[in-house]
């Protein structure tokens, strides 16, 4: 009977003090650091599966991704009383995911050179830098439900959306479909 009282007390205390679990890729972790380590391993696994581009573009490219501050402000929906730690964790995972796309482009070996920038306002930074590069890729993060990747290609720098395949499996297949879509945007630009 004492065990049950202790168990009930433990459950009540964890509820009161807000013990939070952190989930990444359908696995639960007790700290955001552990979950972010798991994310890092997962993203590194994806990198190992990226295939080189069949077509090389003799172009310079810039990839602009949102800062953690922007991901937290525009990319996280917090319902109720989400802890600052939980909101921060979600912002960190988004930031890491977005930043990794410049690595995927580098591994794909599509361009003569690739630079990357992290900015609070990626679309503005992309517009400001476009005349210095042949291709500018940026994440336009408007809200948790409105986000998308775009590419602007010289000479007209018209923003073109880069899509993911809706039937590709999550992970490397999804990233490969995105890289293929980027290639098509570049090929179709005159």
N, C-alpha and C positions, 0 to 999 in steps of 0.2 A: 504494500500500500504506500509506503514511503517513496518507493521508486516512481510510482504514478504521480504523486504530489510533486516530486522533483522534476519530472518530465513536463507536467503542466506548467510549473513555474518557469522552467527553461523556455518553453514555447511562448509564454506570456512575455518574458523578458526580451526574447529575440524579436517579438512583434513590437514591443514598446520601443526598443532601442534600434529598431530598423536594420537588423542584419540583412545585408543585401548580397545576393548571389549575382554573378556576372556570367552571361551566356555568350559563347561564340561558337558558331558552326554546330549548333545543337548540343554542346557540352557545357556544363555548368562549372564555374570556378569560384573560389571563395574570395578572390581579390581581383581588382582590375588588372594588376600587373601580370598575374598568371594568365588571365584571358588574353591580354595583349601579346604575351609570349606565344600563346597558341595561334593567335592571328598571324604573327610574324612567320611562324613555321608554315602555316597554310599558304600565305602569300609567296613564300620562298618556293614551296612545292609547285605552285602555278608557274613561277619563273622557269623552272626546269623543264616544263612542258611546252614552252613557247617555241614555235618553229621559225627559222629565218624566213624572211620575206622572199618570195620568188622574184619580186620586182624591186630593184633598188632605185631610189629617187635621189638624184644629185641635188639635194635641197637641204637647207638648214631648217631646223624645226625648234620651236619653243613650246613647252607644255606648261600651262599655268593652272595651278590647283589652289583650292581655297585653304586659308589658314585654319587652325584649330578654332580660333575665335569666331570665324565665319561659320564653320561647321556647327559649333555650339549654338550660335544665334539663329541660323537659318535651316540647319539640317536635323535638329533634334526636336521631337515633339515630346513634351513632358506633361503627362496627365496626372492630376492629383498632386501629391506631394513627393515627386521624385527627388531623391537625394542629389546633392551637388556632385557627389562621387559618381553616381550612376549616369547623370547627364554628361559629366566629364568623360566617362568611359565611352559612351556612345559617340561623343564628338571625336575622341581619339581614334576609335575604329574607323570612322568615316574619313578622317584626315589621312590615316595610314593607307586606307584603300585607294583614295584619290591620288595620293603621291606615288603609289606603286605603278600607276599607269605610265609615267615617264620611263620607269625602268623597263616595263614591257615593250615600249616603243624602241628603247635602246637595244634590248635583246633581240627584237624582231629584225633589227639592222636594216631599216627601211631608208634611213636618211644619212647624208654625209656627216651631219652632226646634230646632236640633240642637247638642248639646254632646258633647264626647268626652273620655275619660279613659284614660290608660295606667296599668295597675296590675299589680303582681306577682301579685295574686290576683283576676282579673276577676270571678269568680262572687261572691266575698265583697263586692267593691266594688259590684257591681250590686245585691246584696241590701241593702247599706247605703244606697244612693242611691235605691232604687225609689220611696219615698214622696215624693220631690221632683220626679218626672217622671211623665208619663202613660205613656211607653213607655221601657223599658230594654232595649237590645240588648247582648249580650255574647258573647265567644268563650270557651267552656269548653274549655280545653286541659288534657287529662289525661295524654296520652302522644302520641308520634308517630302512633299508630294510633287514638287516641281523642280526637277534637276535634270540636266542633260549635258552631254559632251558635244562640243562643236569644234569644227576646224575652219580656219580661214586660210585660203591659199592665194598666193600671188598670181596674177596681178590685181584682181578685183577685190580680194579678201572678203568675199560674200560669206557670211556664216552658214555652214552646212552642218546639219546634225549628223553625229556619228552614232549609229544604232548597234544594239546587241541583238543577236538572233533570239527570237522568242522560243525556239525549240532547242537551243543549245543547253547542255547540262551546266549547272553552276560550276564555277572554277575555271580551269584552263580552256575548256570549250567555249565558254561565254566570252572570255578575254580574247581568244583567237577570233571569234566572230566580230568582236569590236575592232580588232586590228585589221581584219578583212574589210570592214566597213570604212575605216579610215583610208585604206588603200584605194577603195573605189571612189571616195570623195576626191582624193588627190588626182587619180587618173582622169576623172571627169572634168577637172578644172583645166581651163585653157590658159 
